[in-house]
């Protein structure tokens, strides 16, 4: 993908990719997530993301909600462990309308007291709904198991106890610490050229005062001991996660781990775990593995749900597949098929323009660049069977896997 970049005098980074379409994608990627919260701020990053839509210096909440919707556009946002994205999808003719609104939200939100209290109730309902889904919440609890005593393991939504203590003053304090131009990337995909985008950014963001950006919460202190826990949940089936620490966003082994994960338990129906536990044994409806990479660490997980009487059998089948990668090197044919599958999946994913725009913003936030498919394909092509086996020995060792079981 061809793209252009620019940095405003106030530190705001801009990335633009030309797109021959009447539909455009514009947003701000903010370098803040739940891992940046102090203990008493648990849930604050997500809470700020919700409440920036509740009023600015020149707009009431109803003006915000209707601003893009009235011209057929969409307005959205989300929070992760390490970033917050606020973005819009619209017809290109409404670019300045979108930038004016998004910059207003991102830099000039006012967090009205009455709206803060109302949003607490909304998020409390969100927390309660989330806790009703054991197949979702087990992932957060497992991460908290591995990253205990560090906010990287915290649920992004926060807790009812921390939420009730949020005040307008505390929200503003968090907002001003992180929502500053030098901590943010403006990303755009559309017909408008870079020169015009820069002019508009200077008009709507350029005059902003900046605030010092603090360091993130210190890196997690990892423990070498194994953590295996069980919890009773009043559910029809058992839910199980096994996993280990993995590699960071900046680790050169990350691509090879992604390939290995795709073979083991990726989205394809031909994944080894799906064939073993579902197709052959008929013990599960869903089994999957996943890798999450953060700035300084990562996490590898395997999840499945099954009848309680089948838990141990499923775990043994999982470990058998893991040991297979450690004891037997992939053949040239197996490796080439795996590479072909992964590159095909990535190519199809790049057809989803909204995902591409968001990925572009996040990538520039983290790496100051956005990799083309050709660059990614080259990395995949260089992966060797020996590298796959070495990673399997590092991460798939049964003696270093942790587990969490809901019974």
N, C-alpha and C positions, 0 to 999 in steps of 0.2 A: 504493500500500500504506500502510495506517495503521500507524504504529509509535510507540513511546515510548522515551525515553532518560533516563539518569540517570548521575551521576558519584558514586562513593563517595568518602569523605574521603581515602582513600589514592591517589586518582587513577584508579582503574579505571573505564573507561567501559562502560556497559551499553546495549544496544539490544534491544528486545523487539517482536516483531510477533505479534499474536494470530492463531491458526490453529485453525479448527474441525475438528480432526482428533485421533484418538487417538494419532497419531505426532508426536513432537516432535524438534526439532533444536537442539542446544546445543553451543557451542564457544568457544574462545578464539582470537582473531586477534592474533598477536604481531608487533610492528613490528620484525622482524629477518629478514634473508635473506642470501643469499650475497654481496650487494654490501657488507655490513657487516663482512666478514672482513678481518683483517690478512693480509699475504702468507703468513705461516706458519700461518694458520688456514684456508687454502683447504679448503672442505668441512666446516667446523665447524658451520655452521648446520644442515645436513642431518644431520650426525652427532648433534647434540644432539636433534634431532627424533626420531631413531631410539632413542636411549638413555634418553629420559625415560620410556619404557615398561618400563625394566629394574629398577625398584625405587625406592620412596620411603621416607620415615621410618616409615611404618606398613604398607607393602605390599611383598610380594615379587613377582617378575615373574609368577608363576602366578596370584596373586590379581588382578593388574591385567588379565591376559588374559581371565580368567573373569568379572570383575565385571559387565560389561554383556552379555557373550555368554550368561551363565546365565539372563538374563531376555529373551532374544531381541533384544537391542540390538546395535548396531555401534559399533566404536571405530576411529577413523582419524586420520591426520595427513598433512600434506605441507609441503614447503618450496619456495619460489620465490626469485626474485632479491631480492625486497623484503619478503616476509612468510612467517610460519610459522603454519599453522592446525592446531589439535588439537580434534577434535570427536567427537560421538556422536549416533546416531539411535536412538530408543527409544520405548517406550510412555510417554505423559505421566505415568502414575502413578509412574514411576521417575525423575522429574526430580531429586530431591535425591540419589538414588544416583549419577546421572550427574554432577551438579555437584560432589559430594564427590570423586569419582574424578578428574575433569578438573582441578579445582583442586589436588589432591594432585600430579598429574603436572606441572602447569604451574609450581607454586611450591615443591614440596618433593621433587623428584627427588634421588636420592642417587648415581646413576651408579656402581654397584659395579664395582670394578676388573676382576673376572673377566668381567663382562658387557661391559665396554668392549672387552676383547681379543676376545671372541667376535664382537661386532658389527663390528669391523674386517674380519673375514673375510667377513661377510655383505655389507658394502658393497663390498669388493674384487670379489666375484662380481658385484655389481650393475654396477660400473664395467666389468668385462670383458664382461658381457652387452650393455651399452650400446654399447661400442666395436665390437661385432659388427654394429651396425645403422648403416650409413653414412647412410641417409636421416634418421636422428635426430641423429647426432653432427655432421653438417655444419652444423646450425643453431647449435650451441654454438661451433663453430670459426669460423663467420662472425661471430658476435657478438664473439668474442675478437679477430677481425681489426679490427673497427670500434672496439672499446673497449680496445685493447691497453694493457697496463700498468695497467689498472683492474679491480677485482674484479667490476664489472658484466658484464664479458665472460667471466668464469670459468664453467666447468662447475659446476653446483650440487653434484655428487657429490664434487668434490675430485679429488685424484690419489693413487696408491698411496704416493708419497713423503711427502706431507703427512699422509696418514692414519696412517701407521705411527708418526709422532711425537706423536700425540695421547695425552695422559695424563689421568688423572682430575682433576689440578690444573688443566690447561688447559681441560678441558671445563667445570669449575665456574666458572672465571674468565669464560668466554664466557657461560655461563648466567646468572650474577649480573649481568653488564653489561646484559643485555637483557630477561630474564624478570622484569620488575617491573610492579606494577599500573599505573603511569602510562604504561607502554609497551604496554598490552594492552587489547583490547576483548572483553567478554563478549557474545555474541550468542545470541538464543533465538527460536525460532518454535514456538508451541504454545498450548494452552488456558490454562495457568497465567497468572494476571494479574501485572502488573508489580510490585505491592506485595509479593506473595509471593516473586517472583524477587529483589527487592532484599533482603528479609530473609534469604533463603538465601545470597545473595552476601556479605552482611555476615558471616554465620556462617562461611562456608567460605573467604572471601578477605579479608574486612575486616581481620583482625588482622595481616596480613602486614607485615613490615618492608619498607621500600622502599630501593632503591639508586639512586645518581645514574645517569641514563641519558646516555651519551656521544653526541656527534654522530656521524653516519654518516661513513664514509670520504669524503674530499673529492670533489666532483663531477668527472666525467671531463673531461679536457682534450681536446677534439675536434681532430682534424687535418683540414685542408682538402684534402689530397691524396687521390687515388683509390687504392684498394687492390685489386689484381687478382692472385689467386694460383691456382695449380693444384697438386694433390697426387695422387700415384699411389696408387690403392687397388685391391686385387685383387677387383674386383666385376664382375658381368656387365654392368651398365649404368653409364653416367656419371650423376653427381648434380651438379646445378648450383643455386647460389643467386646471385641478384642482389639488391642492396638499397641502402639509403641511411639516413641518420639521419632521424628523424621527430619527432613532437611529444610533449610530456610529458603526464602525466595532467591537468595543470592548464591546458593550452593550449586556448583556445576553438575552435581549428580541429580538435580531435580528432574530434568527431562527423562533420564533413564528410569527414575522411580515412577514417573507418570506412565511410561510405557509398561513397566512391570505391573503396576496397579491395574492398567487397562486389560492386560492378559488375565490377571487373577480374578478381578471382580468388577470390571468396568461395566458400562451400560449395555454392551453387546450380550445377546442371549447365549453366545458361545463362550462366555467367560468360564474359567475353570471352576469357580465356586458354584456358578449357576448350574453347570452340567453335573457336578458332583452331588450337591445337596438337593437340587430340585429335580433335574431331569432323570438322574439315575436312582437316587434314594427316595425321592418324593417326600422329603421331610420339611421343606419350607416353601412358602409362596414367594418370598423376597429375600435375597442375599446379595450384598454388595460390599465392595471395598472402596475406600476413598483416601485421598491425600489432601491435607490443608497445609499450605506453606505460609509462614509469617516472616516478619523482618529478620528474626534472629533464631527461629526454630521452626519446627513443623510437627505434624501429627499424622500418623497412618492408622486407619481404623477398618475393621471388618464388622459388619452388622448383619444379623439375621433374626427373624422371629419364627418360633416353632412351638409345638406343644411341649409342655414342661417335661414330659417323659422322654423327649428326644434331644434335650439340651446337650447332654454329654456326648451322645453319638455325633451330633452336628459339630461339636467342638473338635472331636477327634478327626472328623473328615476335613475340617478346615486346616488343622495342623498337618494333616497328611499332604494337602496341597502345598502348604508353605514349605514343608520339608522337601518336597519335590523340586522346588526352585533352588534349594540350597545344595542338594546332593546330585542333581543332574543338570548339566548345562543345556540351554536351548539349542536345538539344531539350527542350521542355517535356514532351512525352510520355515521352521516355526518363527524364527526371529524376523524374517522377511514378511511373513504373513501378518505378524503383530505390527510391524512398522506400517504396512499398507493400510491396516485397519485404523490405526491412530491418525495417520495423515488424512484419510478419508473423512473421519469424524471431525477433525479440525477444519477441513475445507467446508464441510456442510455447516458447521457452526458459524463460520465467517459470513455465511449468507444471511444470518440474522442481524440486520443492521443495528438494531437497538443494542444488542449484546456487544457488537463491535465498537460502537461509540463509547459505551461504558468501559469496556476493556482498554480502549485507547486512553481514556482519562486516567484510569488506575495505573496503567503501565507507565505513563509519563510522570505520574506522581511518584512512582517508586524507582524507575530506572532512567528517567529523562530521555526515553526513546520508546518507540513502538515497533516491535519486530514484525517483519513481513512473514507471510506463510513460507516463502522461499527460504528465509533464514531459519525458521523453525524446522522445516524439512531437512535442512543440512545438519542440524543438531541431531535429529532423529536418526538420520542415515549413519551418523558416526557411532551410534550406540552399539556396543559389542556384547556378545553372549557372556563374556568374562565379566564385564561391568554389571550386567544383570545379576549374575550369580553372586558377585561381591556384595551388592546392595541387599540381596535376599539374605545373605549370611549376617549382614549388619542389622537388619530390621526384623526379619522373620524368625529369629532365634526363639524357640519356644521358651527358653529360660529367661527371656527379657520381655515377654509379652505381658501386658496387664489386661485385666478383664473387669467388666461390670455386667451383672446379670439381674434382670427384673424377673422375679418369679411370682 
